[in-house]
C-alpha cells in the first residue's frame, strides 16, 4: 500500500529538484594568446525567441586569466539565421612564459526550461594544455 506513495515521492523529487550536470573538455591553446574556450547562446530553436542566458562564475582559474563576457551575436545558419541572441563567451589566457597543463572550472546556473521555471546547475571543467 505504501509503494505508490514512495514511487510518487521519488518521481516528484526527480521532476522538481535542481538539475546538476558536469562535463569535461580537453583543449590545447597557444602560449601567450587569448583563446575562446567556451561559447554558448541562449534561444528557443522552435520559436527563435530569446531565452534567459545562464549565469557563469569562475570556480577555479588555474594559473591563467579567465574572462567571462556576455555578448550578442547574429546567428549565421539554421532556422533562426539572422536573429540576434544573447550569449556567454569565456576566454583563457595563460600566464606569460607558461607552458604545460592547466585546469579551469566554470559553474553555470539558470532556468531549466524555456519558460524560466526550474533550476539547473552545470559545472564545466576545462583541462587545458598550453603549447
Order of alpha helices (4+ residues) and beta strands (2+ residues): alpha-beta-beta-beta-beta-beta-beta-beta
